[in-house]
Amino acid sequence: MRVRAQFLRNAFGSKMNLLYCHDNVYFHSETGEVYSQGQFPSSYFQVFLEHFDNLTVLGRGVPLNRNLDISKLNLSSDNHIEFELMPNINSIKGLASNYFKVNKEVERLVENADAVVIRAVSDLGWLTYKHAKRLGKPIAMEMAACAWDSTWNHGSLQGRLYAPVRYIRDKIITQNSDFVIYVSQSFLQARYPTNGHTAVASNVRIDKPPSEILDKRIAKINQQDQDTILTIGLIGTLSHKLKGVQTALEALKGIESKTPGRFIFKVLGPGKADQYRKIANDLGIGHCVFFEGVIRSGDAVLNWLDNVDIYIQPSYQEGVPRATIEAMSRGCTCAGSTAGGIPELLPPEWLHKPGDTEKLQDILSELIDNKSARLKAADLNFEKASFYTSDKLRPIRSNFWKEFKSFTQNRINKKPIPAPSTHMAPAHKDG
């Protein structure tokens, strides 16, 4: 489905047209607006429009349900952005019903684009890559997550059978892309190397927080005592098991059994909460677990995090989790799994292996009981988050896409292509 077509073809001038492919689900209204949950407000795409004249976003689309509160969604549509929204081809049924139609549409879109960007790997991304390679189009990759981890841990037998395919495809696309921007400092680079131009920049978009944020956090922690009920928070979709919500619930059961009444647990994110609410009730902690749905990204999420004492990311798969960095920027105490790039953010003592409920329980018990640990974590996390603020990452992204545009122009004009370059985020100590 084509939504709000603002796309200008090269036939009408020297406009540069970019195709952005990511298997995100967008909601389209009857009046042409396009919305998303959690990520991808229109501001996300502005970095592309700084260098390319027009952008086509290729993704999945569903009609906007009237039951959805659009005040809690992100408005993705904007001028000079066209959305081409396809049916799902990520299932056997979807492939059988929609593959040939989607493949034909993707081919048309790639032909009409001057260059393509692929974010993460999906069947939609694989089709885009194949057509772009065949047609000689410049390819950039946003390497944001591990295909093996996400598919293997998705929670279904079909996912586990398909994981090797996704993993190999991910390696092929990354290896052969002309440009690759990694969200991690080292994790994804080790699994998915490339021969192309590279840059390193997390996909988090936060302004540098004022020092008053940390001052308020420190004051809040100092006011807490052993009778204070702490808020533990998690941000992530409930549509699959990748965010480790069940791991969190099982760990929190142990804490509630030993020291009842010390916490409440809040989960922010899209998806149906019924299955997890049942798990919480069965574990005997339903009274202190709250699923809060979705809110707009940006200030609303940061305000939500200001009311969280301990943020957890017990994921089975991550690139470098945006929500964890956002929590760190608000001085939250944080714990997480060793999945993906999380160890690039947090010290070893606050990490557990994915699915290790006993270790997560031990970590949370220590953080709940130990005020000094929370004070130390607030200071360290706030400082670490400063390396991921927009004033540091925006120039890296902008320069990367500027070079990609030049590369595209040279390809069109058949000029010599410069040697690969690397742009790194500012160096900082791990831990």
VMD Tcl script that draws the C-alpha trace (Angstrom):
set ca {
  {0.00 0.00 0.00}
  {1.34 3.43 -0.92}
  {0.78 6.16 1.67}
  {1.20 9.93 1.17}
  {3.30 9.71 -1.94}
  {5.78 12.58 -1.96}
  {8.38 10.73 -4.03}
  {9.99 12.70 -6.86}
  {11.53 10.69 -9.67}
  {14.85 11.40 -11.26}
  {13.00 11.94 -14.52}
  {11.96 15.36 -13.17}
  {15.46 16.50 -12.24}
  {18.51 15.50 -10.25}
  {16.65 14.61 -7.07}
  {18.29 11.86 -5.00}
  {15.86 9.14 -3.90}
  {16.59 6.75 -1.05}
  {14.76 3.53 -0.19}
  {14.77 2.56 3.50}
  {13.78 -1.04 4.22}
  {12.93 -2.30 7.69}
  {10.32 -4.88 8.64}
  {8.67 -2.58 11.16}
  {4.89 -2.56 11.48}
  {3.28 0.81 10.72}
  {-0.33 1.81 11.25}
  {-1.93 3.82 8.44}
  {-5.03 5.94 8.89}
  {-7.81 6.53 6.40}
  {-6.61 10.11 5.98}
  {-3.05 9.12 5.08}
  {-1.12 9.54 8.34}
  {1.30 6.78 9.32}
  {2.07 5.87 12.94}
  {4.42 3.52 14.75}
  {4.79 2.10 18.24}
  {7.92 2.60 20.29}
  {10.26 3.70 17.51}
  {10.47 5.53 14.20}
  {8.84 8.92 14.67}
  {9.33 11.16 11.64}
  {12.35 12.71 13.34}
  {14.18 9.38 13.02}
  {14.21 9.77 9.23}
  {15.39 13.37 9.11}
  {19.07 12.42 8.99}
  {18.42 10.77 5.62}
  {16.58 13.80 4.31}
  {19.54 16.01 5.22}
  {21.39 14.36 2.35}
  {18.77 12.75 0.10}
  {15.86 14.67 -1.37}
  {13.19 12.04 -0.94}
  {12.78 8.93 1.16}
  {10.63 5.86 0.64}
  {10.12 3.74 3.76}
  {9.44 0.09 3.02}
  {7.84 -1.87 5.84}
  {4.78 -3.77 6.97}
  {1.43 -2.06 7.24}
  {-1.87 -2.59 9.02}
  {-4.90 -0.30 9.19}
  {-5.03 1.97 12.22}
  {-7.32 0.32 14.75}
  {-9.82 2.75 16.19}
  {-9.15 1.27 19.62}
  {-5.54 2.51 19.47}
  {-4.90 5.82 21.19}
  {-2.92 7.80 18.61}
  {-1.75 10.19 21.34}
  {0.46 7.32 22.52}
  {1.82 6.51 19.06}
  {4.61 8.15 17.10}
  {3.68 10.04 13.95}
  {6.03 8.63 11.33}
  {4.80 10.37 8.18}
  {6.14 13.70 6.99}
  {6.85 15.67 3.84}
  {9.20 14.03 1.32}
  {8.56 10.60 2.87}
  {6.56 7.97 1.09}
  {5.51 4.79 2.89}
  {5.22 1.56 0.92}
  {3.57 -0.85 3.31}
  {3.49 -4.56 2.53}
  {1.66 -7.57 3.94}
  {3.55 -9.93 6.22}
  {5.87 -12.47 4.58}
  {7.60 -13.59 7.79}
  {5.50 -16.72 8.17}
  {4.88 -19.77 6.03}
  {1.31 -18.62 5.43}
  {2.48 -15.09 4.62}
  {5.10 -16.33 2.17}
  {2.61 -18.57 0.41}
  {-0.01 -15.82 0.12}
  {2.04 -12.70 -0.49}
  {5.57 -13.53 -1.71}
  {5.15 -12.95 -5.45}
  {3.21 -9.72 -5.03}
  {5.67 -8.34 -2.47}
  {8.69 -9.41 -4.53}
  {7.34 -7.57 -7.56}
  {6.69 -4.42 -5.53}
  {10.13 -4.52 -3.92}
  {11.74 -4.87 -7.34}
  {9.86 -1.81 -8.57}
  {10.90 0.23 -5.53}
  {14.55 -0.70 -5.83}
  {14.54 0.16 -9.53}
  {13.16 3.62 -8.76}
  {15.63 4.34 -5.98}
  {19.15 5.70 -6.32}
  {20.32 3.80 -3.24}
  {18.90 1.52 -0.53}
  {19.26 1.20 3.23}
  {18.48 -2.09 4.96}
  {17.93 -2.16 8.71}
  {18.27 -5.60 10.29}
  {17.50 -8.71 8.28}
  {14.05 -9.96 7.39}
  {12.55 -11.60 4.35}
  {11.66 -8.11 3.16}
  {15.25 -6.98 3.65}
  {16.60 -10.04 1.84}
  {14.42 -9.31 -1.20}
  {15.59 -5.69 -1.17}
  {19.22 -6.77 -0.99}
  {18.93 -9.25 -3.88}
  {17.28 -6.74 -6.19}
  {19.74 -4.00 -5.22}
  {22.75 -6.23 -5.93}
  {21.31 -7.32 -9.25}
  {20.62 -3.75 -10.28}
  {23.94 -2.40 -9.01}
  {22.37 -0.03 -6.49}
  {24.49 1.28 -3.58}
  {23.60 -0.53 -0.34}
  {23.92 0.72 3.23}
  {23.22 -1.47 6.25}
  {22.04 -0.37 9.68}
  {23.45 -3.24 11.73}
  {21.27 -3.03 14.84}
  {20.80 -6.62 16.05}
  {21.95 -10.21 15.68}
  {19.74 -12.24 13.37}
  {20.74 -15.50 15.04}
  {19.87 -14.34 18.55}
  {16.57 -12.77 17.54}
  {15.35 -15.71 15.46}
  {16.66 -18.58 17.63}
  {15.21 -17.04 20.80}
  {11.95 -15.88 19.27}
  {10.03 -18.62 21.04}
  {8.90 -21.01 18.30}
  {10.21 -24.14 16.61}
  {9.84 -22.39 13.27}
  {12.12 -19.63 14.52}
  {14.83 -22.06 15.57}
  {14.70 -23.85 12.24}
  {14.93 -20.55 10.40}
  {17.71 -19.05 12.54}
  {20.62 -20.44 10.46}
  {19.06 -19.02 7.29}
  {18.64 -15.57 8.81}
  {22.15 -15.67 10.26}
  {23.78 -16.55 6.93}
  {21.74 -13.91 5.10}
  {22.71 -11.31 7.68}
  {26.39 -12.12 7.20}
  {26.06 -11.97 3.42}
  {24.29 -8.60 3.41}
  {26.68 -7.04 5.92}
  {29.77 -8.42 4.22}
  {28.71 -7.10 0.83}
  {27.13 -3.77 1.77}
  {28.95 -0.68 0.59}
  {28.35 1.10 3.90}
  {27.56 -0.33 7.36}
  {26.72 1.63 10.50}
  {26.93 -0.49 13.66}
  {25.11 0.31 16.89}
  {27.68 -1.60 18.98}
  {31.31 -0.90 19.72}
  {32.44 -4.48 19.05}
  {29.76 -7.19 19.44}
  {28.07 -6.93 16.05}
  {31.34 -6.16 14.25}
  {32.75 -9.48 15.45}
  {29.73 -11.49 14.27}
  {28.98 -9.55 11.11}
  {32.13 -8.05 9.57}
  {32.08 -6.01 6.39}
  {34.36 -4.90 3.59}
  {32.55 -1.58 3.28}
  {32.78 1.87 4.81}
  {31.83 1.73 8.51}
  {30.70 3.93 11.36}
  {29.72 3.27 14.97}
  {26.73 5.06 16.48}
  {23.98 3.72 18.73}
  {20.45 4.31 17.47}
  {19.50 6.05 20.72}
  {18.39 9.68 20.35}
  {18.67 11.58 23.61}
  {19.79 15.10 24.37}
  {22.53 15.63 26.92}
  {20.68 15.56 30.25}
  {21.31 18.42 32.69}
  {23.19 17.65 35.89}
  {20.00 18.34 37.83}
  {18.67 14.98 36.64}
  {21.44 13.18 38.52}
  {21.05 15.47 41.54}
  {17.35 14.60 41.78}
  {18.11 10.90 41.42}
  {20.74 10.98 44.18}
  {18.38 12.89 46.46}
  {15.62 10.37 45.78}
  {17.86 7.40 46.60}
  {19.09 9.07 49.80}
  {15.50 9.46 50.97}
  {14.78 5.76 50.54}
  {14.96 3.28 53.40}
  {14.25 -0.41 53.97}
  {10.49 0.26 53.98}
  {10.50 2.04 50.60}
  {8.74 0.15 47.83}
  {11.05 0.38 44.83}
  {9.84 0.50 41.23}
  {11.52 -1.95 38.87}
  {10.96 -1.17 35.21}
  {11.41 -2.82 31.82}
  {10.73 -1.48 28.33}
  {10.09 -3.96 25.52}
  {7.54 -5.65 23.33}
  {5.37 -8.44 24.70}
  {4.89 -9.99 21.27}
  {7.70 -12.52 21.76}
  {10.06 -13.76 24.47}
  {13.15 -11.82 23.34}
  {12.88 -9.12 26.03}
  {13.02 -11.66 28.86}
  {9.82 -10.61 30.61}
  {9.20 -14.15 31.87}
  {12.77 -14.30 33.20}
  {12.08 -11.11 35.12}
  {8.81 -12.41 36.55}
  {10.39 -15.65 37.75}
  {13.27 -13.75 39.38}
  {10.89 -11.35 41.09}
  {8.85 -14.24 42.47}
  {11.89 -15.34 44.46}
  {12.38 -11.85 45.88}
  {8.71 -11.50 46.82}
  {8.81 -14.89 48.55}
  {11.81 -13.94 50.72}
  {11.15 -10.25 51.33}
  {7.55 -9.43 50.42}
  {6.41 -5.91 49.66}
  {9.76 -4.47 48.54}
  {8.94 -3.70 44.89}
  {6.45 -3.14 42.13}
  {7.28 -4.14 38.56}
  {6.18 -2.04 35.58}
  {6.49 -3.03 31.92}
  {6.19 -0.50 29.14}
  {5.74 -1.66 25.56}
  {3.41 -2.96 22.86}
  {1.85 -6.40 22.66}
  {-0.79 -8.40 24.49}
  {-0.10 -8.68 28.20}
  {-2.57 -11.50 28.92}
  {-0.05 -14.36 28.83}
  {2.40 -12.52 31.08}
  {-0.33 -11.36 33.42}
  {-1.35 -15.01 33.82}
  {2.26 -16.00 34.52}
  {2.51 -13.26 37.15}
  {-0.72 -14.40 38.79}
  {0.38 -18.04 38.74}
  {3.66 -17.02 40.38}
  {1.78 -15.16 43.08}
  {3.07 -11.68 42.16}
  {0.20 -10.43 40.04}
  {-0.66 -7.82 42.66}
  {2.65 -6.00 42.14}
  {3.06 -6.33 38.34}
  {1.68 -3.70 35.98}
  {1.65 -3.68 32.17}
  {1.38 -0.09 31.01}
  {1.08 -0.41 27.24}
  {2.72 2.13 24.92}
  {3.50 5.81 25.11}
  {5.22 8.10 22.66}
  {8.97 7.89 22.48}
  {11.03 10.81 23.72}
  {10.11 12.93 26.72}
  {7.19 10.72 27.74}
  {9.50 7.70 28.08}
  {12.13 9.72 29.94}
  {9.48 10.95 32.38}
  {8.35 7.36 32.88}
  {11.93 6.34 33.64}
  {12.24 9.12 36.23}
  {9.76 7.09 38.31}
  {11.75 3.85 37.92}
  {14.34 2.99 40.59}
  {15.89 -0.10 39.00}
  {15.73 -0.66 35.25}
  {16.29 -4.21 33.94}
  {17.02 -5.53 30.45}
  {16.98 -9.36 30.82}
  {16.89 -9.85 27.05}
  {17.74 -12.86 24.94}
  {18.72 -10.60 22.04}
  {19.89 -7.01 21.74}
  {22.11 -4.84 19.63}
  {22.83 -2.06 22.09}
  {19.50 -1.45 23.85}
  {18.21 2.08 23.41}
  {15.95 1.81 26.46}
  {18.84 0.90 28.74}
  {20.81 3.95 27.61}
  {17.75 6.12 28.15}
  {17.39 4.70 31.67}
  {21.09 5.33 32.37}
  {20.69 8.93 31.24}
  {18.09 9.41 33.99}
  {20.41 7.99 36.66}
  {18.52 4.70 36.99}
  {20.25 1.74 38.55}
  {20.43 -0.85 35.75}
  {20.88 -4.60 35.41}
  {20.73 -6.75 32.30}
  {21.70 -9.91 30.51}
  {24.90 -10.56 28.59}
  {22.99 -10.58 25.29}
  {24.38 -8.52 22.44}
  {25.97 -5.23 23.37}
  {24.55 -4.92 26.89}
  {27.99 -5.70 28.40}
  {29.26 -2.60 26.59}
  {26.97 -0.57 28.87}
  {26.93 -2.25 32.29}
  {29.62 -3.60 34.65}
  {29.93 -7.40 35.03}
  {28.46 -7.47 38.54}
  {25.07 -6.36 37.22}
  {24.94 -8.87 34.34}
  {23.43 -12.35 34.06}
  {23.28 -14.90 31.27}
  {20.02 -14.81 29.28}
  {17.39 -16.86 31.06}
  {19.36 -17.15 34.33}
  {16.59 -16.28 36.78}
  {18.61 -17.16 39.88}
  {21.43 -14.77 38.99}
  {18.97 -12.01 38.12}
  {17.23 -12.61 41.44}
  {20.55 -12.29 43.28}
  {21.40 -9.08 41.44}
  {18.03 -7.50 42.15}
  {18.12 -8.55 45.80}
  {21.50 -6.86 46.17}
  {20.34 -3.68 44.46}
  {17.12 -3.50 46.47}
  {18.92 -4.00 49.79}
  {22.02 -1.93 49.08}
  {21.43 1.82 48.86}
  {25.13 2.52 48.34}
  {25.12 0.26 45.27}
  {22.22 2.23 43.81}
  {23.99 5.51 44.50}
  {27.16 4.28 42.81}
  {25.20 2.93 39.83}
  {23.32 6.22 39.38}
  {26.56 8.15 39.09}
  {28.31 5.65 36.81}
  {25.30 5.15 34.53}
  {24.66 8.86 34.15}
  {28.27 9.40 33.14}
  {28.29 6.45 30.73}
  {25.10 7.64 29.04}
  {26.84 10.92 28.19}
  {28.78 9.08 25.47}
  {25.49 8.28 23.68}
  {23.87 11.71 23.54}
  {22.84 13.35 20.29}
  {25.55 16.00 20.40}
  {28.11 13.20 20.03}
  {26.26 10.75 17.78}
  {24.44 13.11 15.40}
  {27.64 14.30 13.66}
  {28.77 10.69 13.16}
  {25.46 9.70 11.59}
  {25.28 12.82 9.46}
  {28.81 12.38 8.11}
  {28.15 8.70 7.41}
  {25.07 9.44 5.31}
  {26.82 12.36 3.64}
  {29.55 9.98 2.49}
  {26.94 7.46 1.39}
  {25.26 10.12 -0.75}
  {28.63 10.99 -2.33}
  {29.24 7.31 -2.94}
  {25.83 7.07 -4.61}
  {26.50 10.10 -6.79}
  {29.85 8.66 -7.85}
  {28.19 5.35 -8.68}
  {25.59 7.14 -10.80}
  {28.27 9.24 -12.51}
  {30.65 6.26 -12.67}
  {33.44 8.12 -10.89}
  {36.18 6.34 -8.89}
  {35.04 5.23 -5.44}
  {37.19 6.35 -2.44}
  {38.72 3.71 -0.18}
  {36.64 2.53 2.82}
  {36.72 4.69 5.95}
  {35.69 4.21 9.55}
  {33.93 6.67 11.86}
  {33.75 5.72 15.51}
  {31.73 7.04 18.38}
  {33.88 8.86 20.95}
  {36.12 6.40 22.78}
  {35.19 5.57 26.36}
  {36.05 3.04 28.97}
  {34.00 -0.12 29.19}
  {32.14 -1.00 32.30}
}
mol new
graphics top color blue
foreach p $ca { graphics top sphere $p radius 0.5 }
foreach p [lrange $ca 0 end-1] q [lrange $ca 1 end] { graphics top cylinder $p $q radius 0.2 }
display resetview
